[in-house]
Amino acid sequence: QEFLDVENLELIVRAGVSVTSPRGNVVIKDSEVQMSLSLHLDPGVAITSVPWWVLPLAVLLGLLLLTLLVLGLWKLGFFQRARAVPPAVPRFRAVRIPWEQR
């Protein structure tokens, strides 16, 4: 916001990297670099803010949409616990010998 009335802006960026290693075998050549960045702003593009009533309206519409989604999933049975189907044949680990055959 400080540069709203400026059409051209040139930034000079300097960066440096330093690595400390206990082994001492890390060597970085050219650890500092300088770059220039040019920005050309279009004066025809206006920077406008969003009206205050749009944000609460968007929040309310989002909550309404979320409520409708949860209600629809609840009506379709999405949140019901899945029940296991009882087995048709009982499972025994041993063969049962009738009393008469013993």
Chimera marker file (.cmm) of the C-alpha trace (Angstrom):
<marker_set name="trace">
<marker id="1" x="0.000" y="0.000" z="0.000" r="1" g="1" b="0" radius="0.5"/>
<marker id="2" x="2.998" y="2.290" z="0.268" r="1" g="1" b="0" radius="0.5"/>
<marker id="3" x="3.630" y="2.123" z="-3.476" r="1" g="1" b="0" radius="0.5"/>
<marker id="4" x="0.118" y="2.623" z="-4.895" r="1" g="1" b="0" radius="0.5"/>
<marker id="5" x="1.026" y="5.707" z="-6.915" r="1" g="1" b="0" radius="0.5"/>
<marker id="6" x="4.263" y="4.216" z="-8.317" r="1" g="1" b="0" radius="0.5"/>
<marker id="7" x="4.220" y="2.675" z="-11.803" r="1" g="1" b="0" radius="0.5"/>
<marker id="8" x="7.703" y="1.126" z="-11.866" r="1" g="1" b="0" radius="0.5"/>
<marker id="9" x="9.455" y="-0.414" z="-8.896" r="1" g="1" b="0" radius="0.5"/>
<marker id="10" x="12.889" y="-2.033" z="-8.756" r="1" g="1" b="0" radius="0.5"/>
<marker id="11" x="13.890" y="-4.113" z="-5.742" r="1" g="1" b="0" radius="0.5"/>
<marker id="12" x="17.413" y="-5.267" z="-4.975" r="1" g="1" b="0" radius="0.5"/>
<marker id="13" x="17.499" y="-8.487" z="-2.989" r="1" g="1" b="0" radius="0.5"/>
<marker id="14" x="20.576" y="-9.852" z="-1.225" r="1" g="1" b="0" radius="0.5"/>
<marker id="15" x="20.718" y="-13.355" z="0.232" r="1" g="1" b="0" radius="0.5"/>
<marker id="16" x="23.420" y="-15.329" z="1.961" r="1" g="1" b="0" radius="0.5"/>
<marker id="17" x="23.757" y="-18.964" z="3.024" r="1" g="1" b="0" radius="0.5"/>
<marker id="18" x="25.984" y="-20.305" z="5.760" r="1" g="1" b="0" radius="0.5"/>
<marker id="19" x="26.282" y="-23.970" z="6.725" r="1" g="1" b="0" radius="0.5"/>
<marker id="20" x="27.959" y="-25.210" z="9.870" r="1" g="1" b="0" radius="0.5"/>
<marker id="21" x="29.013" y="-28.841" z="9.781" r="1" g="1" b="0" radius="0.5"/>
<marker id="22" x="30.896" y="-30.777" z="12.453" r="1" g="1" b="0" radius="0.5"/>
<marker id="23" x="32.793" y="-32.658" z="9.739" r="1" g="1" b="0" radius="0.5"/>
<marker id="24" x="33.966" y="-29.556" z="7.952" r="1" g="1" b="0" radius="0.5"/>
<marker id="25" x="33.695" y="-31.106" z="4.494" r="1" g="1" b="0" radius="0.5"/>
<marker id="26" x="30.861" y="-28.827" z="3.311" r="1" g="1" b="0" radius="0.5"/>
<marker id="27" x="32.184" y="-26.041" z="1.115" r="1" g="1" b="0" radius="0.5"/>
<marker id="28" x="29.845" y="-23.514" z="-0.507" r="1" g="1" b="0" radius="0.5"/>
<marker id="29" x="31.168" y="-21.283" z="-3.245" r="1" g="1" b="0" radius="0.5"/>
<marker id="30" x="29.373" y="-17.990" z="-3.816" r="1" g="1" b="0" radius="0.5"/>
<marker id="31" x="27.349" y="-18.159" z="-0.633" r="1" g="1" b="0" radius="0.5"/>
<marker id="32" x="26.041" y="-14.626" z="-1.144" r="1" g="1" b="0" radius="0.5"/>
<marker id="33" x="24.016" y="-13.495" z="-4.127" r="1" g="1" b="0" radius="0.5"/>
<marker id="34" x="22.378" y="-10.243" z="-5.199" r="1" g="1" b="0" radius="0.5"/>
<marker id="35" x="19.387" y="-10.022" z="-7.555" r="1" g="1" b="0" radius="0.5"/>
<marker id="36" x="17.299" y="-7.194" z="-8.905" r="1" g="1" b="0" radius="0.5"/>
<marker id="37" x="13.565" y="-7.511" z="-9.355" r="1" g="1" b="0" radius="0.5"/>
<marker id="38" x="11.610" y="-5.097" z="-11.569" r="1" g="1" b="0" radius="0.5"/>
<marker id="39" x="7.876" y="-4.581" z="-11.150" r="1" g="1" b="0" radius="0.5"/>
<marker id="40" x="5.821" y="-2.720" z="-13.720" r="1" g="1" b="0" radius="0.5"/>
<marker id="41" x="2.419" y="-1.836" z="-12.320" r="1" g="1" b="0" radius="0.5"/>
<marker id="42" x="-0.585" y="-1.255" z="-14.527" r="1" g="1" b="0" radius="0.5"/>
<marker id="43" x="-2.255" y="2.035" z="-13.542" r="1" g="1" b="0" radius="0.5"/>
<marker id="44" x="-5.564" y="0.921" z="-15.098" r="1" g="1" b="0" radius="0.5"/>
<marker id="45" x="-6.022" y="-1.840" z="-12.534" r="1" g="1" b="0" radius="0.5"/>
<marker id="46" x="-7.743" y="-0.510" z="-9.438" r="1" g="1" b="0" radius="0.5"/>
<marker id="47" x="-7.250" y="-2.066" z="-6.018" r="1" g="1" b="0" radius="0.5"/>
<marker id="48" x="-10.636" y="-2.335" z="-4.365" r="1" g="1" b="0" radius="0.5"/>
<marker id="49" x="-11.704" y="-3.936" z="-1.142" r="1" g="1" b="0" radius="0.5"/>
<marker id="50" x="-14.605" y="-6.288" z="-0.572" r="1" g="1" b="0" radius="0.5"/>
<marker id="51" x="-17.727" y="-4.743" z="1.030" r="1" g="1" b="0" radius="0.5"/>
<marker id="52" x="-18.161" y="-5.726" z="4.669" r="1" g="1" b="0" radius="0.5"/>
<marker id="53" x="-21.514" y="-7.455" z="4.144" r="1" g="1" b="0" radius="0.5"/>
<marker id="54" x="-20.068" y="-9.968" z="1.672" r="1" g="1" b="0" radius="0.5"/>
<marker id="55" x="-18.008" y="-11.789" z="4.327" r="1" g="1" b="0" radius="0.5"/>
<marker id="56" x="-20.881" y="-12.526" z="6.783" r="1" g="1" b="0" radius="0.5"/>
<marker id="57" x="-23.107" y="-13.482" z="3.855" r="1" g="1" b="0" radius="0.5"/>
<marker id="58" x="-20.464" y="-15.922" z="2.572" r="1" g="1" b="0" radius="0.5"/>
<marker id="59" x="-20.074" y="-17.441" z="6.055" r="1" g="1" b="0" radius="0.5"/>
<marker id="60" x="-23.842" y="-17.887" z="6.444" r="1" g="1" b="0" radius="0.5"/>
<marker id="61" x="-24.205" y="-19.425" z="2.990" r="1" g="1" b="0" radius="0.5"/>
<marker id="62" x="-21.308" y="-21.782" z="3.704" r="1" g="1" b="0" radius="0.5"/>
<marker id="63" x="-22.895" y="-22.896" z="6.985" r="1" g="1" b="0" radius="0.5"/>
<marker id="64" x="-26.239" y="-23.385" z="5.241" r="1" g="1" b="0" radius="0.5"/>
<marker id="65" x="-24.597" y="-25.501" z="2.547" r="1" g="1" b="0" radius="0.5"/>
<marker id="66" x="-22.765" y="-27.573" z="5.166" r="1" g="1" b="0" radius="0.5"/>
<marker id="67" x="-26.006" y="-28.093" z="7.107" r="1" g="1" b="0" radius="0.5"/>
<marker id="68" x="-27.850" y="-29.234" z="3.983" r="1" g="1" b="0" radius="0.5"/>
<marker id="69" x="-25.023" y="-31.634" z="3.114" r="1" g="1" b="0" radius="0.5"/>
<marker id="70" x="-24.989" y="-33.185" z="6.602" r="1" g="1" b="0" radius="0.5"/>
<marker id="71" x="-28.798" y="-33.421" z="6.665" r="1" g="1" b="0" radius="0.5"/>
<marker id="72" x="-28.851" y="-35.157" z="3.273" r="1" g="1" b="0" radius="0.5"/>
<marker id="73" x="-26.180" y="-37.638" z="4.326" r="1" g="1" b="0" radius="0.5"/>
<marker id="74" x="-28.032" y="-38.308" z="7.584" r="1" g="1" b="0" radius="0.5"/>
<marker id="75" x="-31.289" y="-38.992" z="5.711" r="1" g="1" b="0" radius="0.5"/>
<marker id="76" x="-29.475" y="-41.427" z="3.411" r="1" g="1" b="0" radius="0.5"/>
<marker id="77" x="-28.117" y="-43.329" z="6.425" r="1" g="1" b="0" radius="0.5"/>
<marker id="78" x="-24.474" y="-42.374" z="6.010" r="1" g="1" b="0" radius="0.5"/>
<marker id="79" x="-23.877" y="-41.929" z="9.745" r="1" g="1" b="0" radius="0.5"/>
<marker id="80" x="-25.468" y="-45.234" z="10.869" r="1" g="1" b="0" radius="0.5"/>
<marker id="81" x="-23.161" y="-47.851" z="12.270" r="1" g="1" b="0" radius="0.5"/>
<marker id="82" x="-22.575" y="-50.830" z="9.984" r="1" g="1" b="0" radius="0.5"/>
<marker id="83" x="-23.892" y="-54.055" z="11.507" r="1" g="1" b="0" radius="0.5"/>
<marker id="84" x="-22.181" y="-57.381" z="10.901" r="1" g="1" b="0" radius="0.5"/>
<marker id="85" x="-24.288" y="-60.027" z="9.180" r="1" g="1" b="0" radius="0.5"/>
<marker id="86" x="-24.658" y="-63.098" z="11.434" r="1" g="1" b="0" radius="0.5"/>
<marker id="87" x="-23.032" y="-66.168" z="9.887" r="1" g="1" b="0" radius="0.5"/>
<marker id="88" x="-25.382" y="-68.744" z="8.359" r="1" g="1" b="0" radius="0.5"/>
<marker id="89" x="-23.385" y="-71.665" z="9.753" r="1" g="1" b="0" radius="0.5"/>
<marker id="90" x="-22.119" y="-71.529" z="13.337" r="1" g="1" b="0" radius="0.5"/>
<marker id="91" x="-18.374" y="-71.728" z="13.649" r="1" g="1" b="0" radius="0.5"/>
<marker id="92" x="-16.963" y="-74.411" z="15.917" r="1" g="1" b="0" radius="0.5"/>
<marker id="93" x="-13.332" y="-75.134" z="16.499" r="1" g="1" b="0" radius="0.5"/>
<marker id="94" x="-13.916" y="-78.785" z="17.287" r="1" g="1" b="0" radius="0.5"/>
<marker id="95" x="-16.111" y="-81.535" z="15.917" r="1" g="1" b="0" radius="0.5"/>
<marker id="96" x="-18.972" y="-82.376" z="18.210" r="1" g="1" b="0" radius="0.5"/>
<marker id="97" x="-19.432" y="-86.101" z="18.769" r="1" g="1" b="0" radius="0.5"/>
<marker id="98" x="-22.940" y="-87.205" z="19.704" r="1" g="1" b="0" radius="0.5"/>
<marker id="99" x="-23.287" y="-88.842" z="23.151" r="1" g="1" b="0" radius="0.5"/>
<marker id="100" x="-24.463" y="-92.151" z="21.690" r="1" g="1" b="0" radius="0.5"/>
<marker id="101" x="-21.288" y="-92.655" z="19.640" r="1" g="1" b="0" radius="0.5"/>
<marker id="102" x="-18.904" y="-92.228" z="22.579" r="1" g="1" b="0" radius="0.5"/>
<link id1="1" id2="2" r="1" g="1" b="0" radius="0.2"/>
<link id1="2" id2="3" r="1" g="1" b="0" radius="0.2"/>
<link id1="3" id2="4" r="1" g="1" b="0" radius="0.2"/>
<link id1="4" id2="5" r="1" g="1" b="0" radius="0.2"/>
<link id1="5" id2="6" r="1" g="1" b="0" radius="0.2"/>
<link id1="6" id2="7" r="1" g="1" b="0" radius="0.2"/>
<link id1="7" id2="8" r="1" g="1" b="0" radius="0.2"/>
<link id1="8" id2="9" r="1" g="1" b="0" radius="0.2"/>
<link id1="9" id2="10" r="1" g="1" b="0" radius="0.2"/>
<link id1="10" id2="11" r="1" g="1" b="0" radius="0.2"/>
<link id1="11" id2="12" r="1" g="1" b="0" radius="0.2"/>
<link id1="12" id2="13" r="1" g="1" b="0" radius="0.2"/>
<link id1="13" id2="14" r="1" g="1" b="0" radius="0.2"/>
<link id1="14" id2="15" r="1" g="1" b="0" radius="0.2"/>
<link id1="15" id2="16" r="1" g="1" b="0" radius="0.2"/>
<link id1="16" id2="17" r="1" g="1" b="0" radius="0.2"/>
<link id1="17" id2="18" r="1" g="1" b="0" radius="0.2"/>
<link id1="18" id2="19" r="1" g="1" b="0" radius="0.2"/>
<link id1="19" id2="20" r="1" g="1" b="0" radius="0.2"/>
<link id1="20" id2="21" r="1" g="1" b="0" radius="0.2"/>
<link id1="21" id2="22" r="1" g="1" b="0" radius="0.2"/>
<link id1="22" id2="23" r="1" g="1" b="0" radius="0.2"/>
<link id1="23" id2="24" r="1" g="1" b="0" radius="0.2"/>
<link id1="24" id2="25" r="1" g="1" b="0" radius="0.2"/>
<link id1="25" id2="26" r="1" g="1" b="0" radius="0.2"/>
<link id1="26" id2="27" r="1" g="1" b="0" radius="0.2"/>
<link id1="27" id2="28" r="1" g="1" b="0" radius="0.2"/>
<link id1="28" id2="29" r="1" g="1" b="0" radius="0.2"/>
<link id1="29" id2="30" r="1" g="1" b="0" radius="0.2"/>
<link id1="30" id2="31" r="1" g="1" b="0" radius="0.2"/>
<link id1="31" id2="32" r="1" g="1" b="0" radius="0.2"/>
<link id1="32" id2="33" r="1" g="1" b="0" radius="0.2"/>
<link id1="33" id2="34" r="1" g="1" b="0" radius="0.2"/>
<link id1="34" id2="35" r="1" g="1" b="0" radius="0.2"/>
<link id1="35" id2="36" r="1" g="1" b="0" radius="0.2"/>
<link id1="36" id2="37" r="1" g="1" b="0" radius="0.2"/>
<link id1="37" id2="38" r="1" g="1" b="0" radius="0.2"/>
<link id1="38" id2="39" r="1" g="1" b="0" radius="0.2"/>
<link id1="39" id2="40" r="1" g="1" b="0" radius="0.2"/>
<link id1="40" id2="41" r="1" g="1" b="0" radius="0.2"/>
<link id1="41" id2="42" r="1" g="1" b="0" radius="0.2"/>
<link id1="42" id2="43" r="1" g="1" b="0" radius="0.2"/>
<link id1="43" id2="44" r="1" g="1" b="0" radius="0.2"/>
<link id1="44" id2="45" r="1" g="1" b="0" radius="0.2"/>
<link id1="45" id2="46" r="1" g="1" b="0" radius="0.2"/>
<link id1="46" id2="47" r="1" g="1" b="0" radius="0.2"/>
<link id1="47" id2="48" r="1" g="1" b="0" radius="0.2"/>
<link id1="48" id2="49" r="1" g="1" b="0" radius="0.2"/>
<link id1="49" id2="50" r="1" g="1" b="0" radius="0.2"/>
<link id1="50" id2="51" r="1" g="1" b="0" radius="0.2"/>
<link id1="51" id2="52" r="1" g="1" b="0" radius="0.2"/>
<link id1="52" id2="53" r="1" g="1" b="0" radius="0.2"/>
<link id1="53" id2="54" r="1" g="1" b="0" radius="0.2"/>
<link id1="54" id2="55" r="1" g="1" b="0" radius="0.2"/>
<link id1="55" id2="56" r="1" g="1" b="0" radius="0.2"/>
<link id1="56" id2="57" r="1" g="1" b="0" radius="0.2"/>
<link id1="57" id2="58" r="1" g="1" b="0" radius="0.2"/>
<link id1="58" id2="59" r="1" g="1" b="0" radius="0.2"/>
<link id1="59" id2="60" r="1" g="1" b="0" radius="0.2"/>
<link id1="60" id2="61" r="1" g="1" b="0" radius="0.2"/>
<link id1="61" id2="62" r="1" g="1" b="0" radius="0.2"/>
<link id1="62" id2="63" r="1" g="1" b="0" radius="0.2"/>
<link id1="63" id2="64" r="1" g="1" b="0" radius="0.2"/>
<link id1="64" id2="65" r="1" g="1" b="0" radius="0.2"/>
<link id1="65" id2="66" r="1" g="1" b="0" radius="0.2"/>
<link id1="66" id2="67" r="1" g="1" b="0" radius="0.2"/>
<link id1="67" id2="68" r="1" g="1" b="0" radius="0.2"/>
<link id1="68" id2="69" r="1" g="1" b="0" radius="0.2"/>
<link id1="69" id2="70" r="1" g="1" b="0" radius="0.2"/>
<link id1="70" id2="71" r="1" g="1" b="0" radius="0.2"/>
<link id1="71" id2="72" r="1" g="1" b="0" radius="0.2"/>
<link id1="72" id2="73" r="1" g="1" b="0" radius="0.2"/>
<link id1="73" id2="74" r="1" g="1" b="0" radius="0.2"/>
<link id1="74" id2="75" r="1" g="1" b="0" radius="0.2"/>
<link id1="75" id2="76" r="1" g="1" b="0" radius="0.2"/>
<link id1="76" id2="77" r="1" g="1" b="0" radius="0.2"/>
<link id1="77" id2="78" r="1" g="1" b="0" radius="0.2"/>
<link id1="78" id2="79" r="1" g="1" b="0" radius="0.2"/>
<link id1="79" id2="80" r="1" g="1" b="0" radius="0.2"/>
<link id1="80" id2="81" r="1" g="1" b="0" radius="0.2"/>
<link id1="81" id2="82" r="1" g="1" b="0" radius="0.2"/>
<link id1="82" id2="83" r="1" g="1" b="0" radius="0.2"/>
<link id1="83" id2="84" r="1" g="1" b="0" radius="0.2"/>
<link id1="84" id2="85" r="1" g="1" b="0" radius="0.2"/>
<link id1="85" id2="86" r="1" g="1" b="0" radius="0.2"/>
<link id1="86" id2="87" r="1" g="1" b="0" radius="0.2"/>
<link id1="87" id2="88" r="1" g="1" b="0" radius="0.2"/>
<link id1="88" id2="89" r="1" g="1" b="0" radius="0.2"/>
<link id1="89" id2="90" r="1" g="1" b="0" radius="0.2"/>
<link id1="90" id2="91" r="1" g="1" b="0" radius="0.2"/>
<link id1="91" id2="92" r="1" g="1" b="0" radius="0.2"/>
<link id1="92" id2="93" r="1" g="1" b="0" radius="0.2"/>
<link id1="93" id2="94" r="1" g="1" b="0" radius="0.2"/>
<link id1="94" id2="95" r="1" g="1" b="0" radius="0.2"/>
<link id1="95" id2="96" r="1" g="1" b="0" radius="0.2"/>
<link id1="96" id2="97" r="1" g="1" b="0" radius="0.2"/>
<link id1="97" id2="98" r="1" g="1" b="0" radius="0.2"/>
<link id1="98" id2="99" r="1" g="1" b="0" radius="0.2"/>
<link id1="99" id2="100" r="1" g="1" b="0" radius="0.2"/>
<link id1="100" id2="101" r="1" g="1" b="0" radius="0.2"/>
<link id1="101" id2="102" r="1" g="1" b="0" radius="0.2"/>
</marker_set>
